[in-house]
């Protein structure tokens, strides 16, 4: 790490003793983007496509983000039968499960270098700390014969910041469109979207029998794997990097103000990433040093559960 970067890190540590300084050594860790950050910080694990498809099926069947049976004695929301939820029935379940099986078959047959990742918070959620199951997001990524990348990701409930009312990002249309010049990529993207269009959005309920969102799967395409993943995570509300839609604010303003002064004085190209794990939010605000490293702050926000 460059001596200038180390000097700035020490300044951040002095000014932000109760906050969490963040730094990224570009020479050692490579370029900083949302996906590299998630992997490097320990949020990402490898999985398989059958597990991802099963997880998506079960979310819809339960109408809840995680299974309440995993933690007897603690109920963050009533099951569907107690909610008198008529949006789900055996016929719709059979139909959706067939669509999911068809989707998995098509992806296995059509995409190369197929990878599946599970994303979970390294800061344990409220449910996990109560001895319950851990909330995970599954995404599926694959390469087309044209060497482009396609990513599928679900909508993610936001019980921390409760951003914009829709279950998906306001820039949904631009994020999910395919602007590749390669015919095979455009054709595969279109066929996947047609399969996904058969699914009816299913309401999923969170804490207090509220904080509901509609479970949907979205498909994105890009020439780079990290870009396709970023677009898919944005459209499902897991990721936000645009302060126009959401800006991270820290709780300890007495430390935030002088730290922000350091950022404005020494750092350029300021950015933010916000990751939402249902009832846990992880934020990063940072800027680039003259040497190309990144320095800023990490922020953890937990849902305030007060039954």
HELIX and SHEET records of a PDB file:
HELIX    1   1 UNK A    3  UNK A   15  1                                  13    
HELIX    2   2 UNK A   26  UNK A   29  1                                   4    
HELIX    3   3 UNK A   34  UNK A   40  1                                   7    
HELIX    4   4 UNK A   49  UNK A   62  1                                  14    
HELIX    5   5 UNK A   68  UNK A   70  5                                   3    
HELIX    6   6 UNK A   80  UNK A   83  1                                   4    
HELIX    7   7 UNK A   90  UNK A  110  1                                  21    
HELIX    8   8 UNK A  126  UNK A  129  1                                   4    
HELIX    9   9 UNK A  172  UNK A  176  1                                   5    
HELIX   10  10 UNK A  183  UNK A  197  1                                  15    
HELIX   11  11 UNK A  207  UNK A  209  5                                   3    
HELIX   12  12 UNK A  225  UNK A  235  1                                  11    
HELIX   13  13 UNK A  253  UNK A  266  1                                  14    
SHEET    1   A 5 UNK A  20  UNK A  24  0                                        
SHEET    2   A 5 UNK A 294  UNK A 302 -1                                        
SHEET    3   A 5 UNK A 280  UNK A 288 -1                                        
SHEET    4   A 5 UNK A 268  UNK A 277 -1                                        
SHEET    5   A 5 UNK A 239  UNK A 240 -1                                        
SHEET    1   B 5 UNK A  44  UNK A  47  0                                        
SHEET    2   B 5 UNK A 112  UNK A 119 -1                                        
SHEET    3   B 5 UNK A 137  UNK A 143 -1                                        
SHEET    4   B 5 UNK A 149  UNK A 154 -1                                        
SHEET    5   B 5 UNK A 217  UNK A 222 -1                                        
SHEET    1   C 2 UNK A 202  UNK A 204  0                                        
SHEET    2   C 2 UNK A 213  UNK A 215 -1                                        
END                                                                             
